[in-house]
Amino acid sequence: MKRTKGFVKFYSRVDYFSTDVELVDVVVKNIQLLKGENVIFKDVKPTISPNLAKYTNTDETRKKAVNHLRKTIYVAFIFDLSHILIKNLLIRVLYLKRILISATN
């Protein structure tokens, strides 16, 4: 099977997504190692990460933050793939339209 540029791009993105999901799974499994003393995660500094610094320092808050990251990755992947699929569909529709116009002339 010939691998087109679109095919390679699609599978590359799927591979990146799989890696992102694996990374989040590792973070979830090691969440206690990331626990900060006075902040939600180690090395969170209010000047660098003001939004994370506002979170309460609890196990539940850490779980919610990491699960939000996981959901964000899934949504971004779906959004990205939908754009690829819509773009490819549009290209095919325009190509078919050109063929039909040529056939009627």
C-alpha positions in Angstrom: 0.0 0.0 0.0 1.3 3.4 -1.0 1.8 5.7 2.0 0.7 9.2 1.0 1.7 12.3 2.9 -1.7 12.5 4.5 -1.5 8.9 5.6 1.9 9.4 7.2 0.7 12.7 8.9 -2.4 11.0 10.2 -0.6 8.0 11.7 2.1 10.3 13.1 -0.5 12.3 15.0 -2.1 9.1 16.3 1.3 8.0 17.6 1.9 11.4 19.3 -1.5 11.2 20.9 -0.8 7.7 22.2 2.5 9.0 23.7 0.6 11.9 25.3 -1.9 9.5 26.9 0.9 7.2 28.1 2.6 10.3 29.7 -0.6 11.3 31.5 -1.1 7.7 32.7 2.5 7.8 34.2 1.7 11.1 35.9 -1.5 9.7 37.4 0.4 6.6 38.7 3.1 8.8 40.2 1.0 11.7 41.4 2.2 11.4 45.0 5.8 11.9 43.8 4.7 15.3 42.4 3.1 16.4 45.7 4.3 19.8 46.9 4.7 20.8 50.5 2.6 24.0 50.4 1.5 23.9 46.8 -0.4 21.4 44.6 2.7 20.2 42.8 6.4 20.3 43.4 8.2 23.4 42.0 5.0 25.4 41.5 5.9 29.0 42.1 3.3 31.7 42.2 5.4 34.0 40.0 5.8 31.3 37.3 2.5 29.4 37.6 0.0 31.7 39.3 -3.0 29.6 38.3 -1.6 26.4 39.7 -0.5 28.2 42.8 -4.1 29.1 43.6 -5.2 25.4 43.8 -5.5 23.8 47.3 -2.8 21.3 48.2 -4.9 18.1 48.4 -4.9 14.7 46.7 -8.3 15.3 45.3 -7.3 18.6 43.6 -4.2 16.9 42.1 -6.4 14.2 40.7 -8.8 16.7 39.2 -6.0 18.7 37.7 -4.4 15.7 36.0 -7.8 14.3 34.8 -8.5 17.7 33.3 -5.2 17.5 31.5 -6.1 14.0 30.2 -9.5 15.2 29.0 -7.9 18.2 27.3 -5.5 15.9 25.4 -8.5 13.7 24.2 -10.4 16.8 23.1 -7.4 18.2 21.3 -6.9 14.9 19.5 -10.5 14.6 18.4 -10.4 18.3 17.2 -7.2 17.7 15.3 -8.4 14.5 13.6 -11.7 16.1 12.7 -9.9 18.9 10.9 -7.8 16.4 9.0 -10.9 14.3 8.0 -12.9 17.4 7.0 -10.0 18.8 5.0 -9.6 15.5 3.2 -13.3 15.1 2.6 -13.5 18.7 1.2 -10.5 18.0 -1.1 -12.3 14.8 -2.4 -15.6 16.6 -2.9 -13.9 19.4 -4.8 -12.0 16.9 -6.9 -15.3 15.0 -7.7 -17.0 18.3 -8.6 -14.2 19.1 -11.0 -14.6 15.6 -12.6 -18.3 16.0 -12.9 -18.0 19.5 -14.5 -15.4 18.2 -16.9 -17.6 15.3 -17.9 -20.5 17.6 -18.6 -18.5 19.8 -21.0 
